[in-house]
C-alpha cells in the first residue's frame, strides 16, 4: 500500500556524493551564464500569459506563473535551450501549466537562488535547480528533474524524466 509519510533516503554514499556534485555543477553553470537575451520579463516577475523564446532570461526578482500559465516557443527547433536565472523564488500557481509545444523539457532549465514551489495540480516542464528547496504540492506534475541544495518535497506527484 501507499504510505504518504514515507521519507526517501539514499544510503549509497558514493551515489549521493556524485549526485550532489552533479547538481552543484549544473546549478553553477546555469547561474554563471552572462549576457542574457532578456531581463526582467513580465510585470514584477509575473510571466503569466507570456510566450517566451529560447535563450538566457534573467530576473533580479521572484518569478511567478499564475493560473493562466506561460508558453515556451522553441521557434521550430525542438532542441532549443531555455535558461531562466531567477534571483528569488519561482512560484507556480495552482493549476498553472508551463506549455512547451514541441520544445524538449530536457533542454529547459529553471535556476533559482532560493526555492521553487509548484502549486497543486500544476503541470511544469523543465529542470529545476534550486539554491534551497523545491516543494511540489499535491497532484502537481513535473516533466523534468528537481534538484535542490537542501530538500525536494513531493506530495502525491507524477515526475517524469524527460528524454
Order of alpha helices (4+ residues) and beta strands (2+ residues): alpha-beta-beta-beta-beta-beta-beta-beta-beta-beta-beta-beta-beta-beta-beta-beta-beta-beta
